[in-house]
Amino acid sequence: MLLIAGGAVWFMKQQDDSRRATTSLSAIARANALLTVQQAKLHRIADIRVLANRIDEFLPSLAEGRTAANGISDTGTRDRIVPAANAMWAAATALSRTRTLSAKSLGEWRSHSKTLVSAAAQLRTSWPELVTQADAEQMAKFPPTEELTAVVSRGNQVVTRAAAKLTAWKITRGRAKEAKRVALAQLTTYAAAMRGQISSYQGLRSSTEEFMNQANEGGYGITFDDAYSFITGAQDDRGNIQSSMRGMTPPTDALSAHSGMVNAIGTAVDALNYAYSGLQEWQADKGSYDQAYTSFMDTPSWQQFVSMSGTVTSTWGSAVSGWEAGIAAARAKITKRPLPKQPKV
């Protein structure tokens, strides 16, 4: 009775092992067939994702086959099937996960690439044993050679090439973004510095206008020394602003207007030379026997000063307006500067 019972147990284990082996081998064979058919179609990541979606649907069956292989009681049979089942599972799951890969996770791409290479190497080693076991189980049409490594290797090539392209693109795009940031920062710094100088010059014009108005009203309390000192200081202040502007590097869109402001200030400095000369002419003529001028405003030099000042006033306003428009145009060009497009992988 014990022998009969023992034989029955042995027979049941044999039957169970055979069933598990058949389940596992069938799943591996179907997975191999599915992937091998797709080999010629793998050119881009989109093709990999199509394959990944098909694999994803097949994973439950493959998982069942893997579990079945690990449950085989016979050590020899289990050792012939389990390595291939594990390698197939590793390759299939790695390919399946490419559905969610993006350019933001290139490190994950490289991780999948390593998994695919490892799985292919393991399959090359285990496939002959797998075919032997399939023959023992009398399975018809089991693939006689291991063809999965071809599609796995092809998938790895596509993923590796895509990762390299995307890595290069990310580097180039990062540099382009940094160049835009730097350009905008430089433009902002330049514009702020120029506006400070523009404001300073406009302040000088206001103070000069106040002084001239006081002088025109009779100049009470203003000596010739006061007037000469004021004009000399006004020239120095304008010269300093002009030097500061000359030391700046404007964008191309604001270059003409920038130069117009620099030239306008230069004209203002020259005009003040005539104002100085006009005072000298008035001082020399004042009180003389044959006095020619009734006021410093009548002198030829002062009249030249007035004419040049009028030119500066009209030139300055248009230059400032043109400059602001140029800054806006330069900023828009930098902001709209296109970044490198993501390559098709």
C-alpha positions in Angstrom: 0.0 0.0 0.0 2.8 2.4 0.9 4.5 1.7 -2.5 1.3 2.3 -4.3 0.7 5.5 -2.3 4.3 6.6 -3.0 3.9 5.9 -6.6 0.7 7.8 -6.8 2.4 10.9 -5.2 5.3 10.6 -7.5 3.0 10.4 -10.5 1.0 13.4 -9.4 4.2 15.4 -8.9 5.3 14.3 -12.4 2.0 15.4 -13.8 2.2 18.7 -11.9 5.7 19.4 -13.1 4.8 18.6 -16.6 1.8 21.0 -16.4 3.9 23.7 -14.9 6.7 23.2 -17.5 4.2 23.4 -20.3 2.6 26.5 -18.9 5.9 28.2 -18.5 7.4 27.1 -21.9 4.2 28.1 -23.7 4.3 31.6 -22.2 8.0 32.0 -23.1 7.4 30.8 -26.6 4.5 33.1 -27.2 6.5 36.1 -25.7 9.4 35.2 -28.0 7.1 35.0 -31.0 5.5 38.4 -30.1 8.8 40.2 -29.7 10.5 38.6 -32.7 7.7 39.7 -35.0 8.3 43.3 -33.9 12.0 43.3 -34.5 11.9 44.8 -38.0 9.5 47.5 -36.8 11.8 49.0 -34.2 13.2 52.3 -35.4 12.0 55.0 -33.0 10.9 55.3 -29.4 7.3 55.4 -30.7 7.8 51.9 -32.1 9.2 50.7 -28.8 6.1 52.1 -27.1 3.8 50.2 -29.5 5.7 47.1 -28.6 5.5 48.0 -24.9 1.8 48.3 -25.0 1.5 44.8 -26.6 3.8 43.4 -24.0 1.9 45.0 -21.2 -1.2 43.1 -22.2 0.8 39.9 -22.3 2.6 40.3 -18.9 0.0 38.5 -16.8 0.4 35.4 -18.9 4.2 35.6 -18.7 4.0 36.2 -15.0 1.9 33.0 -14.6 4.5 31.1 -16.7 7.3 32.4 -14.5 5.5 31.4 -11.3 4.8 28.0 -12.8 8.5 27.5 -13.6 9.5 28.4 -10.0 7.0 25.9 -8.7 8.4 22.9 -10.5 9.6 20.3 -8.0 12.1 18.5 -10.1 15.4 20.4 -9.8 16.7 19.6 -13.2 13.6 20.6 -15.0 13.3 23.8 -12.9 16.9 24.8 -13.5 16.4 24.5 -17.3 13.3 26.7 -17.4 13.6 29.2 -14.5 16.7 31.2 -15.9 15.0 31.7 -19.2 11.7 32.6 -17.6 13.4 35.2 -15.4 15.4 36.6 -18.3 12.2 36.8 -20.5 10.4 38.5 -17.6 13.2 41.0 -17.1 13.3 41.9 -20.8 9.5 42.1 -21.2 9.0 44.3 -18.1 11.9 46.6 -19.1 10.4 47.0 -22.6 6.9 47.5 -21.1 8.1 50.4 -18.9 9.3 52.3 -21.9 5.6 53.5 -22.2 6.2 56.0 -19.5 9.8 57.1 -20.3 10.3 60.8 -21.0 13.1 63.2 -21.8 13.1 64.2 -18.2 14.2 60.8 -16.9 17.2 59.8 -19.1 18.8 58.1 -16.1 15.8 55.7 -16.1 16.3 55.0 -19.8 19.9 54.0 -19.2 18.7 51.7 -16.4 16.3 49.9 -18.7 19.1 49.6 -21.3 21.3 47.8 -18.8 18.3 45.4 -17.9 17.8 44.6 -21.6 21.5 43.9 -22.2 21.6 41.6 -19.1 18.4 39.8 -20.1 19.7 39.2 -23.6 22.9 37.7 -22.3 21.0 35.4 -19.9 18.7 34.2 -22.6 21.6 33.3 -24.9 22.9 31.1 -22.2 19.7 29.5 -21.1 17.9 29.0 -24.4 19.6 25.7 -25.5 18.5 24.2 -22.2 15.0 25.5 -22.7 14.8 23.9 -26.1 15.9 20.6 -24.6 13.2 20.8 -22.0 10.6 21.7 -24.7 11.6 18.5 -26.6 11.2 16.5 -23.4 7.8 17.9 -22.9 7.0 17.1 -26.6 6.0 20.7 -27.4 5.5 21.3 -31.0 6.9 24.3 -32.9 8.9 25.6 -29.9 11.5 28.0 -31.4 14.7 26.0 -32.0 16.9 29.1 -31.6 16.9 32.0 -29.3 15.7 35.0 -31.4 14.6 37.2 -28.6 18.1 38.6 -28.1 17.8 40.2 -31.6 14.7 42.2 -30.7 16.0 42.9 -27.2 19.3 44.2 -28.7 17.4 46.2 -31.3 15.2 47.8 -28.6 18.3 48.6 -26.6 19.9 50.2 -29.6 16.8 52.4 -30.2 16.6 53.4 -26.5 20.4 54.0 -26.2 20.4 56.2 -29.4 17.4 58.1 -28.2 18.9 58.7 -24.8 22.1 60.0 -26.4 20.2 62.4 -28.7 18.0 63.6 -25.9 20.9 64.1 -23.6 22.7 66.2 -26.2 19.5 68.2 -26.8 19.0 68.8 -23.1 22.6 70.1 -22.8 22.2 72.4 -25.9 18.8 73.6 -24.7 20.1 74.3 -21.2 22.9 76.4 -22.7 20.5 78.3 -24.9 18.2 79.0 -22.0 21.2 80.2 -20.0 22.3 82.4 -22.9 18.8 84.0 -23.0 18.9 84.5 -19.2 22.3 86.2 -19.4 21.3 88.3 -22.4 18.2 89.5 -20.6 20.1 90.2 -17.4 22.7 92.2 -19.4 20.0 94.2 -21.1 18.3 94.9 -17.8 21.6 96.1 -16.2 22.4 98.3 -19.2 18.9 99.8 -19.4 18.9 100.6 -15.7 22.3 102.2 -15.9 21.3 104.3 -18.9 18.0 105.4 -17.3 20.1 106.6 -14.3 22.2 108.7 -16.6 19.2 109.9 -18.5 17.6 111.0 -15.2 20.8 112.7 -14.1 21.0 114.6 -17.4 17.4 115.7 -17.2 18.0 116.9 -13.7 21.0 119.0 -15.0 18.8 120.5 -17.7 16.2 121.5 -15.1 18.8 123.1 -12.9 20.3 124.9 -15.9 16.9 126.2 -17.0 16.2 127.5 -13.4 19.6 129.3 -13.4 19.0 130.8 -16.8 15.5 132.0 -15.9 16.9 133.7 -12.9 19.6 135.4 -15.1 17.1 136.4 -17.7 15.0 138.1 -15.0 17.8 140.4 -14.2 20.3 138.1 -12.5 19.8 139.7 -9.0 22.3 138.2 -6.6 24.3 136.5 -9.4 27.8 137.7 -10.0 29.9 137.1 -13.1 32.0 134.7 -11.1 28.9 132.8 -10.0 27.7 132.5 -13.6 31.1 131.4 -14.9 31.4 128.8 -12.1 27.9 127.5 -12.8 28.5 127.1 -16.5 31.9 125.3 -16.0 30.3 122.9 -13.5 27.4 122.3 -15.9 29.9 121.4 -18.6 31.8 119.0 -16.3 28.6 117.3 -15.1 27.4 116.8 -18.7 30.9 115.6 -19.8 30.8 112.9 -17.0 27.4 111.7 -18.1 28.6 111.6 -21.7 31.7 109.6 -20.7 29.6 107.1 -18.8 27.2 106.6 -21.7 30.2 106.1 -24.1 31.5 103.3 -21.8 28.2 101.3 -22.2 27.5 98.7 -24.8 23.9 99.1 -26.2 22.0 96.4 -28.1 21.8 96.8 -31.8 18.2 98.0 -31.6 19.1 100.9 -29.3 22.5 101.7 -30.8 21.3 104.6 -33.0 19.3 106.2 -30.2 22.1 105.7 -27.7 24.5 107.5 -30.0 22.0 110.2 -30.5 21.8 110.9 -26.8 25.6 110.9 -26.5 25.9 113.4 -29.4 23.1 115.6 -27.9 25.0 115.9 -24.6 28.2 116.7 -26.6 26.2 119.5 -28.3 25.0 120.7 -25.0 28.6 120.9 -23.7 29.6 122.9 -26.8 26.6 125.2 -26.4 27.7 126.1 -22.9 31.0 127.2 -24.3 29.0 129.9 -26.2 27.1 130.8 -23.1 30.4 131.3 -21.3 31.7 133.5 -24.2 28.4 135.4 -24.3 28.9 136.4 -20.6 32.5 137.5 -21.4 31.3 139.6 -24.3 28.6 141.2 -22.1 31.0 141.8 -19.3 33.6 143.5 -21.6 30.9 145.6 -23.3 29.0 146.6 -20.1 29.6 150.2 -19.1 31.7 151.0 -22.1 31.4 154.4 -23.8 30.0 152.8 -27.0 28.1 149.9 -25.3 26.8 147.6 -28.1 24.6 145.3 -26.0 21.8 146.0 -23.6 22.0 142.5 -22.2 24.1 139.3 -22.3 21.3 137.8 -24.3 22.1 140.2 -27.1 25.6 138.9 -27.7 26.3 136.8 -30.7 27.7 133.9 -28.6 24.7 133.8 -26.3 22.4 133.7 -29.2 24.4 130.8 -30.6 24.0 129.1 -27.2 20.2 129.5 -27.4 20.1 128.1 -30.9 22.2 125.1 -30.0 20.2 124.5 -26.8 17.0 124.4 -28.9 18.5 121.8 -31.2 19.6 119.7 -28.1 16.0 119.9 -26.7 14.4 118.5 -29.9 17.1 115.9 -30.5 17.2 114.7 -26.9 13.4 114.0 -26.7 13.3 111.9 -29.9 16.5 110.1 -28.9 15.1 109.1 -25.5 11.9 107.9 -27.1 13.8 106.0 -29.8 16.0 104.4 -27.1 13.1 103.2 -25.1 11.6 101.6 -28.2 14.9 100.0 -29.0 15.2 98.5 -25.5 11.7 97.1 -25.8 12.5 95.6 -29.2 15.7 94.1 -28.0 14.0 92.5 -25.0 11.2 91.1 -27.2 13.8 89.5 -29.5 15.6 87.9 -26.7 12.4 86.6 -25.1 11.1 85.2 -28.4 14.5 83.6 -29.3 13.5 80.0 -30.0 15.1 77.2 -28.0 16.4 74.0 -29.8 13.5 71.7 -30.6 13.4 68.3 -29.0 14.7 65.7 -31.5 12.5 63.0 -32.8 13.6 59.8 -31.3 
